[in-house]
Amino acid sequence: MAIAGISIILILGVINFFLLLFQLFSGLHWIKVKFGVHRKTGLLLFVLATIHGLLGFLANL
């Protein structure tokens, strides 16, 4: 599975990494965001990480 020749699993992994950095920086108050934004991006991180993991698991079957 690929988009423009790049694996979907890789794309989701990079997005997850940046979401994780955002969560870390906003949780440590290095960047200031409203709590609602922090919570919504946390939920997005969970959903995308789950999809990323499932695709990675299915790719190895």
C-alpha positions as CSV (number, residue, x, y, z in Angstrom):
1,M,0.0,0.0,0.0
2,A,1.5,3.3,-1.1
3,I,0.6,6.8,-1.9
4,A,2.8,8.4,-4.6
5,G,5.3,5.6,-4.1
6,I,5.6,6.1,-0.3
7,S,4.3,3.5,2.1
8,I,1.2,4.4,4.0
9,I,2.7,2.9,7.1
10,L,5.7,5.2,6.8
11,I,3.5,8.2,6.3
12,L,1.4,7.4,9.4
13,G,4.6,6.8,11.4
14,V,6.0,10.2,10.5
15,I,2.6,11.9,11.3
16,N,2.5,10.0,14.7
17,F,6.0,11.2,15.5
18,F,5.1,14.8,14.9
19,L,1.9,14.4,16.9
20,L,3.9,12.8,19.7
21,L,6.3,15.8,19.7
22,F,3.4,18.2,19.8
23,Q,1.8,16.4,22.8
24,L,5.2,16.4,24.6
25,F,5.9,20.1,24.0
26,S,2.3,21.2,24.8
27,G,2.2,19.0,27.9
28,L,5.5,20.5,29.2
29,H,4.1,24.0,28.3
30,W,7.0,24.7,25.9
31,I,4.3,25.7,23.5
32,K,1.0,27.2,24.7
33,V,-2.2,25.6,23.5
34,K,-5.7,25.3,25.0
35,F,-6.4,22.1,26.8
36,G,-9.0,21.2,24.2
37,V,-6.5,21.2,21.4
38,H,-4.1,19.1,23.5
39,R,-6.9,16.6,24.2
40,K,-8.1,16.4,20.6
41,T,-4.6,15.9,19.2
42,G,-4.1,13.2,21.8
43,L,-7.2,11.4,20.6
44,L,-6.0,11.8,17.0
45,L,-2.6,10.4,18.0
46,F,-4.3,7.4,19.5
47,V,-6.4,6.7,16.4
48,L,-3.6,7.1,13.9
49,A,-1.2,5.1,16.1
50,T,-3.7,2.3,16.2
51,I,-4.2,2.3,12.4
52,H,-0.4,2.5,11.9
53,G,0.1,-0.5,14.2
54,L,-2.7,-2.6,12.6
55,L,-1.4,-1.9,9.1
56,G,2.1,-2.8,10.2
57,F,0.8,-6.0,11.7
58,L,-1.2,-6.9,8.6
59,A,1.7,-6.1,6.3
60,N,3.8,-8.8,8.1
61,L,1.2,-11.6,7.6
